[in-house]
């Protein structure tokens, strides 16, 4: 059983940046593709970004492409999401996710493990 713990959320003004982190327990981290989802109030959870086990490939939703950057450090069992040029519509709870599925086919049903979430609020 893996545990994923996110941090780094908070309140930021539109146009600002936040760096989210996710640390995984256990030795399974480097075996999984990792990624981020988000869920805004009253909306379904949606895919944000994903990265392969070796960090050789990444995938982004169209809504964040060019503004967010996903990365990972397998030596630290850590996943990161650098969010730039934040908009009010980026306000959501951001969830760290682990899956063995190919990253170009991720949806909520693809995920094997979830973190508890970290809240990002963007004020306009």
Secondary structure, DSSP 8 states (H G I E B T S, - for coil): ---EEEE--EEEETT--EEEEEEE-SS-GGGSEEEEEEE-TTS--EEEEEE-TTS--EEE-TTTTTTEEEEEEGGGTEEEEEE-S--GGG-EEEEEEEESS-GGG--GGG-SEE---EEEEEE-
